[in-house]
């Protein structure tokens, strides 16, 4: 493993910043303190900043030489609405809020890279450091783009990185094509006709209609989609009735849909609406169908993914750069990859053995109340960011 010595030397100080951010988690679009910490560090290192895109976003600008090329490096800053189980010294100080996805570590790795790039400037061109709010459901990437991110800071490509528990520390993962799924929600309200439970023939019971509907949705996956395509329809909530002896007037279904392509998503949405409306009509009921598209699929561009793999290989060796297995989790970096070429990669977070005394009894997995970011990744992740930026700007 070939990490940059000066980054290793400064790693303890950056780790302290990471733990401070972990202890003060902020939810989407509320990252005021976190943005202040980021802005203060960048300013301390002589890096000009721009604040306010996406409400609390921070963009650092490091320029050197006369080159006109530019590349963007992105880290997310927000926490999750989750009660932390850990009791170590840097545990969350705010009930119901926790850095359970490692965004504190993502911020720290990019800060470590910023410190090195600002001091050494071994490149010709511009590096944009994008500290993004509201990845966890708020669509902060989309909002930064809407407010002019790529117009104000024109860049040829943009890169993102997420820690990945379960992979041995010292590994990276990257692949071309879809690596994370689209995230979508649906809400269906079936309107029947209430009656006494002993006299169901006087009403139109929405509950068996809902049951038929749930079964019908699964045939979309098994009989309408190509078998080689991937998609998930999950009905996760069904609400109906308030008394055991009353057939309710209505029944509500909610859930999520995940796909790796917009074409499959179009098909699922269209068929779900047809199934819902026609099953309702067949039973003499009607339904309201609402489908909300949150995040599109995260799709890596082949050239940029290959470039990222080349950089990683120079740091940890080819054997430690593994195939990035697509996951049905979602990521709003997808919006940036729709707008610009780039790649979203994984850096291994280990199995949780790095956690200090006082960690929760659960596993060290993402969105888990016993999770903690592995500070040993800071020099490795920062080295990747630095060498990626330098190599990208040096390309002919």
Secondary structure in CASP SS format (residue, H / E / C, confidence):
PFRMAT SS
TARGET T0000
AUTHOR 0000-0000-0000
METHOD secondary structure of the structure
MODEL  1
X C 1.00
X C 1.00
X C 1.00
X C 1.00
X H 1.00
X H 1.00
X H 1.00
X H 1.00
X H 1.00
X H 1.00
X H 1.00
X H 1.00
X H 1.00
X H 1.00
X H 1.00
X H 1.00
X H 1.00
X H 1.00
X H 1.00
X H 1.00
X H 1.00
X H 1.00
X H 1.00
X C 1.00
X C 1.00
X C 1.00
X C 1.00
X C 1.00
X C 1.00
X C 1.00
X C 1.00
X H 1.00
X H 1.00
X H 1.00
X H 1.00
X H 1.00
X H 1.00
X H 1.00
X H 1.00
X H 1.00
X H 1.00
X H 1.00
X H 1.00
X H 1.00
X C 1.00
X C 1.00
X C 1.00
X E 1.00
X E 1.00
X E 1.00
X E 1.00
X C 1.00
X C 1.00
X C 1.00
X C 1.00
X C 1.00
X C 1.00
X E 1.00
X E 1.00
X E 1.00
X E 1.00
X E 1.00
X E 1.00
X E 1.00
X C 1.00
X C 1.00
X C 1.00
X C 1.00
X C 1.00
X E 1.00
X E 1.00
X E 1.00
X E 1.00
X E 1.00
X E 1.00
X E 1.00
X C 1.00
X C 1.00
X C 1.00
X E 1.00
X C 1.00
X C 1.00
X C 1.00
X C 1.00
X C 1.00
X C 1.00
X C 1.00
X C 1.00
X C 1.00
X C 1.00
X C 1.00
X C 1.00
X C 1.00
X C 1.00
X C 1.00
X C 1.00
X C 1.00
X E 1.00
X C 1.00
X C 1.00
X C 1.00
X C 1.00
X H 1.00
X H 1.00
X H 1.00
X H 1.00
X H 1.00
X H 1.00
X H 1.00
X H 1.00
X H 1.00
X H 1.00
X H 1.00
X H 1.00
X H 1.00
X H 1.00
X H 1.00
X H 1.00
X H 1.00
X H 1.00
X C 1.00
X C 1.00
X C 1.00
X C 1.00
X E 1.00
X E 1.00
X E 1.00
X E 1.00
X E 1.00
X E 1.00
X E 1.00
X E 1.00
X C 1.00
X C 1.00
X C 1.00
X C 1.00
X C 1.00
X C 1.00
X C 1.00
X H 1.00
X H 1.00
X H 1.00
X H 1.00
X H 1.00
X H 1.00
X H 1.00
X C 1.00
X C 1.00
X H 1.00
X H 1.00
X H 1.00
X H 1.00
X C 1.00
X C 1.00
X C 1.00
X C 1.00
X E 1.00
X E 1.00
X E 1.00
X E 1.00
X E 1.00
X E 1.00
X E 1.00
X E 1.00
X E 1.00
X C 1.00
X C 1.00
X C 1.00
X C 1.00
X C 1.00
X C 1.00
X E 1.00
X E 1.00
X C 1.00
X C 1.00
X C 1.00
X E 1.00
X E 1.00
X E 1.00
X E 1.00
X C 1.00
X C 1.00
X E 1.00
X E 1.00
X E 1.00
X E 1.00
X E 1.00
X E 1.00
X E 1.00
X E 1.00
X E 1.00
X C 1.00
X E 1.00
X C 1.00
X E 1.00
X E 1.00
X H 1.00
X H 1.00
X H 1.00
X H 1.00
X H 1.00
X H 1.00
X C 1.00
X E 1.00
X C 1.00
X H 1.00
X H 1.00
X H 1.00
X H 1.00
X H 1.00
X H 1.00
X H 1.00
X H 1.00
X H 1.00
X H 1.00
X H 1.00
X H 1.00
X H 1.00
X H 1.00
X H 1.00
X H 1.00
X H 1.00
X H 1.00
X H 1.00
X C 1.00
X C 1.00
X C 1.00
X C 1.00
X C 1.00
X C 1.00
X E 1.00
X E 1.00
X E 1.00
X E 1.00
X E 1.00
X E 1.00
X E 1.00
X E 1.00
X E 1.00
X E 1.00
X C 1.00
X C 1.00
X C 1.00
X C 1.00
X C 1.00
X E 1.00
X E 1.00
X C 1.00
X C 1.00
X E 1.00
X E 1.00
X E 1.00
X E 1.00
X E 1.00
X E 1.00
X E 1.00
X E 1.00
X E 1.00
X E 1.00
X C 1.00
X C 1.00
X H 1.00
X H 1.00
X H 1.00
X H 1.00
X H 1.00
X H 1.00
X H 1.00
X H 1.00
X H 1.00
X H 1.00
X H 1.00
X H 1.00
X H 1.00
X H 1.00
X H 1.00
X H 1.00
X H 1.00
X H 1.00
X H 1.00
X H 1.00
X H 1.00
X C 1.00
X C 1.00
X C 1.00
X E 1.00
X E 1.00
X E 1.00
X E 1.00
X E 1.00
X E 1.00
X E 1.00
X E 1.00
X E 1.00
X E 1.00
X C 1.00
X C 1.00
X E 1.00
X E 1.00
X E 1.00
X C 1.00
X H 1.00
X H 1.00
X H 1.00
X H 1.00
X H 1.00
X H 1.00
X H 1.00
X H 1.00
X H 1.00
X H 1.00
X H 1.00
X H 1.00
X H 1.00
X H 1.00
X H 1.00
X C 1.00
X H 1.00
X H 1.00
X H 1.00
X E 1.00
X E 1.00
X C 1.00
X C 1.00
X C 1.00
X C 1.00
X E 1.00
X C 1.00
X C 1.00
X C 1.00
X C 1.00
X C 1.00
X H 1.00
X H 1.00
X H 1.00
X H 1.00
X H 1.00
X H 1.00
X H 1.00
X C 1.00
X E 1.00
X E 1.00
X E 1.00
X E 1.00
X E 1.00
X E 1.00
X E 1.00
X E 1.00
X E 1.00
X E 1.00
X C 1.00
X C 1.00
X C 1.00
X C 1.00
X C 1.00
X C 1.00
X C 1.00
X C 1.00
X C 1.00
X C 1.00
X C 1.00
X C 1.00
X C 1.00
X C 1.00
X C 1.00
X C 1.00
X C 1.00
X C 1.00
X C 1.00
X C 1.00
X C 1.00
X C 1.00
X C 1.00
X C 1.00
X C 1.00
X C 1.00
X H 1.00
X H 1.00
X H 1.00
X H 1.00
X H 1.00
X H 1.00
X H 1.00
X H 1.00
X H 1.00
X H 1.00
X H 1.00
X H 1.00
X H 1.00
X H 1.00
X H 1.00
X H 1.00
X H 1.00
X H 1.00
X C 1.00
X C 1.00
END
